[in-house]
C-alpha cells in the first residue's frame, strides 16, 4: 500500500522551511518582545495564581458568551435547516455558561479547578495504563510515560484533596505554561538574531 502523494517534494519543503527561517530572522525582535511579555505575565500568574485563575475564568466566560450570541444568531438565521432546535439549545447553553462565569467568576473558578483535578487524575491513570501496555515495545520510554502518569495523579491528588482551597491551581498552571512559552520564544529569537 502506497501513501497518497501530498504534492510536496523535498525541495518544496526545504524552500518553505528556508522562508520560515528567514521570516523569523527578519522579525526576531518581535518574537523577543512577545517572549519577554509572556514571561512577565507568566511570572505574574505564578505569583498571583488566584487572580490569574479568576481572570482566566472571566475570559472563558466572555468566550462562551460571544460564542453563544453568535450561535443563537446563526441558529435563527438558519432556522429552516436540519437540527435547528439542537443548534439553538447548544448556543443557549454556551450563552448561559458564559453569563454564569462572568457573573460568578469565583464559583466558576472553583468548578473549573475541580474539573482540572479530575482531568489530571484520568490523564494520570490513562498514562500509567498506556505505559504498562507498551512496556515491551518501547523499553526505553515506557518509564517516562509511567513517571508522567504518576506526576499527573500527584497533581490531581493535590488539587482535589485541597479543593476548594486549591482554586489557585489553574492560574499556576497557566503561569507555568506562559513561562515555558515565553522562554522558548526568547530562545528562538536569540538564535535567529545570531544567525542573521
C-alpha positions in Angstrom: 0.0 0.0 0.0 1.5 3.3 -1.0 1.0 6.6 0.7 -1.0 9.3 -1.1 1.0 11.9 -2.8 0.5 15.2 -1.0 2.2 17.2 -3.8 5.1 18.3 -1.7 8.6 17.5 -3.0 11.6 17.6 -0.7 12.8 20.7 -2.4 9.4 22.4 -1.8 9.7 21.6 1.9 13.2 22.9 2.1 12.2 26.1 0.3 9.2 26.6 2.7 11.5 25.9 5.7 14.0 28.4 4.4 11.2 31.1 4.1 10.0 30.4 7.6 13.6 30.7 9.0 14.1 33.9 7.0 10.9 35.4 8.4 11.9 34.5 12.0 15.4 36.1 11.4 13.8 39.3 9.9 11.4 39.7 12.8 13.4 38.3 15.7 12.8 41.5 17.8 9.0 40.9 17.6 9.5 37.3 18.9 11.8 38.5 21.6 9.3 41.1 22.7 6.5 38.6 22.7 8.6 36.1 24.7 9.5 38.7 27.3 5.9 39.8 27.6 4.7 36.1 28.1 7.5 35.6 30.6 6.4 38.6 32.6 2.7 37.7 32.5 3.6 34.1 33.4 5.6 35.1 36.4 2.8 37.4 37.5 0.3 34.5 37.2 2.7 32.3 39.2 3.0 35.0 41.9 -0.8 35.7 41.9 -2.3 32.4 40.9 -5.8 33.0 42.3 -6.1 36.3 40.5 -4.9 34.6 37.3 -7.4 31.8 37.8 -10.3 34.3 38.2 -9.1 36.3 35.2 -9.0 33.1 33.1 -12.5 32.2 34.3 -13.8 35.6 33.3 -12.1 35.5 29.9 -13.5 32.0 29.3 -17.0 33.3 30.3 -16.7 36.0 27.7 -15.7 33.5 25.0 -18.7 31.3 25.9 -21.0 34.3 25.9 -19.7 35.6 22.5 -19.9 32.1 21.0 -23.5 31.7 22.4 -24.7 35.0 21.0 -23.2 34.1 17.6 -24.7 30.6 17.8 -28.2 32.0 18.6 -27.9 34.4 15.7 -26.7 31.7 13.3 -29.5 29.3 14.5 -32.2 31.9 13.9 -30.7 32.8 10.5 -30.6 29.1 9.5 -33.9 28.1 11.3 -35.1 26.2 8.2 -32.1 23.9 8.3 -31.9 20.5 10.0 -31.2 20.4 13.7 -32.4 23.9 14.4 -33.6 23.2 17.9 -30.4 21.3 18.9 -28.3 24.2 17.5 -30.3 26.7 19.3 -30.1 24.7 22.6 -26.3 24.4 22.2 -25.9 28.1 21.6 -28.3 29.0 24.5 -26.2 26.7 26.9 -23.0 28.4 25.8 -24.6 31.8 26.4 -25.8 30.8 29.8 -22.5 29.3 30.8 -20.8 32.5 29.7 -23.1 34.6 31.8 -22.6 32.4 34.8 -18.8 32.5 34.6 -18.9 36.3 34.1 -21.3 37.0 36.9 -19.8 34.5 39.4 -16.1 34.1 38.5 -15.1 32.8 41.9 -17.6 29.9 41.8 -16.7 29.3 38.2 -13.0 29.1 39.2 -13.9 26.6 41.9 -15.8 24.4 39.4 -13.1 24.6 36.8 -10.4 23.8 39.4 -12.2 20.6 40.4 -12.7 19.6 36.7 -8.9 20.2 36.1 -8.2 17.9 39.1 -10.4 15.2 37.7 -8.8 15.6 34.3 -5.3 15.2 35.7 -6.5 12.1 37.6 -8.0 10.5 34.5 -4.9 11.5 32.4 -2.6 10.0 35.0 -4.4 6.7 35.1 -4.5 6.5 31.3 -0.8 7.3 31.0 0.1 4.6 33.5 -2.1 2.0 31.7 -0.5 3.1 28.4 3.0 2.8 29.8 2.4 -0.7 31.1 0.7 -1.8 27.9 3.7 -0.5 25.8 6.4 -1.7 28.2 7.6 -4.4 25.9 7.5 -2.3 22.7 9.1 0.9 23.9 11.6 -0.3 26.5 13.5 2.9 26.9 10.5 5.3 27.0 7.8 3.5 29.0 9.4 4.6 32.3 9.0 8.2 31.3 5.3 7.7 30.5 4.9 5.9 33.8 6.6 8.8 35.6 4.4 11.3 33.8 1.3 9.4 34.8 2.3 9.3 38.5 3.1 13.0 38.4 -0.4 13.7 36.9 -2.0 11.6 39.7 0.0 13.6 42.3 -1.1 16.9 40.9 -4.7 15.6 40.8 -4.4 14.5 44.5 -3.1 17.9 45.5 -5.8 19.7 43.6 -8.8 17.5 44.6 -7.7 16.9 48.3 -7.2 20.6 48.9 -10.3 21.7 47.0 -11.8 24.4 47.2 -8.6 25.9 48.7 -6.7 24.9 45.5 -8.6 27.3 43.3 -5.2 28.9 42.5 -4.2 25.8 40.5 -5.5 27.0 37.2 -3.6 30.3 37.5 -0.4 28.5 38.5 -0.7 26.1 35.5 -1.4 29.0 33.1 1.6 30.8 34.6 3.9 27.9 34.2 2.7 27.4 30.6 3.3 31.1 29.8 6.8 31.0 31.3 7.8 28.0 29.2 6.2 29.5 26.1 7.9 32.9 26.7 11.3 31.2 27.3 11.0 29.2 24.1 10.2 32.3 22.1 13.1 34.2 23.6 15.5 31.3 22.8 14.2 31.2 19.2 14.5 35.0 18.8 18.1 35.0 20.1 19.1 32.1 17.9 17.6 33.9 14.9 19.5 37.0 15.8 22.8 35.1 15.9 22.0 33.6 12.5 21.4 36.9 10.9 
